[in-house]
Amino acid sequence: MFTFEFLDAHHGDCFLVHWGAPRDRVMLVDGGPGGVYRATLRGRLLQLGGRDGDDPPHLDVVCLSHVDDDHADGLVRLFRDMRQAQQDGDALPYAVDTLWFNSVEELVDRRAPGLSASVRPLLERAATDTAAGASYRQGRDIRDAATALRLDGNAPFGGPLTEGAEAVLDDLDVTVVAPDDEALEELEERWRKAKQRNEPDVITAGYVDGSVPNLSSIVLLLRHADCTALLTGDARGDRVLSGLRALGMLDDSGPLHVDLLKLPHHGSDRNVEADFFEQVRADHYVISADGVRHHHPSEDTLRWLVESRAPDDAYVVHLTNHIPFAEEELTRLREGRAFDVDVRAPAEQALLITIGDPP
């Protein structure tokens, strides 16, 4: 079975995936924005067991879906703590087997060798005062820490996590749905424009979603013991659908069903349209957001989700935080329908979802 712990990541993403028996395997996906590591994530990680009695907490995988502050900051701080312990000659606070992370520079250079090196000085100069520069700095910090800690990067994939990459990790089948070639082509084009215009913020759209997609965001389809989960990061819905079709997981015969779907970009209506929910359906829909810094989730997104399902369909919409406007909309949408709403209680450390029967 799968167990998911969606931590209070405010407006970002930070969650744990547990699978396997008799030993619990654990994947950490994203680390949330500033403050989440100290307030929530560090304490939860310290509660995890090690491989043996006195070992530090063990993570089989740390996955950064993409370099953006509301996903990356907590991981920057996690690896900073590990590096500090290493430099001080102390025991590492966590044992991490592998890091899944797409360096944006590596993705760009796969299509245009040498382009990232020519843009790097521009980003270095902008690292403290632009969105693109700040994201570049976070990605660089994580990459450098992983190298110093001798983490097994992107194992067992053996390369970047892009559309079609597959791996098996302790009975966990992992398929990468995105990013695809079209997204990477647009990412490359933005780096070229940044170089031509000498403006690093031209790259910003490759990191934060405004009117264009978050181009490098990793989308994972996880399978374990007949349970499935689609983790979408901040990818745009049409790119997710395109990836599913290219991999033969979605066709005109009917929608894809998964046990759990983490909505793209915290339920933003800029990332999905109604047809996304018509083509991907779930028993558990999870929205990681707080509705404070951004108006996430959008009421339109909630309406598209609910209207994609029959009135008597049973499913659950999960919110990681109390969001009055979203709960009011879901209350209105529940009239005459069978779905449930689950909201993490403020006193609870995480929103807990278990899929599948225990062995």
Beta strands, then each sheet from edge to edge (+ up, - down):
strand 1: 2-7
strand 2: 15-19
strand 3: 25-29
strand 4: 58-64
strand 5: 95-101
strand 6: 152-153
strand 7: 166-169
strand 8: 172-178
strand 9: 219-224
strand 10: 227-231
strand 11: 256-262
strand 12: 280-287
strand 13: 316-319
strand 14: 340-343
strand 15: 350-355
sheet 1: 6+ 5+ 4+ 3+ 2- 1+ 15-
sheet 2: 7+ 8- 9+ 10- 11- 12- 13- 14-
end
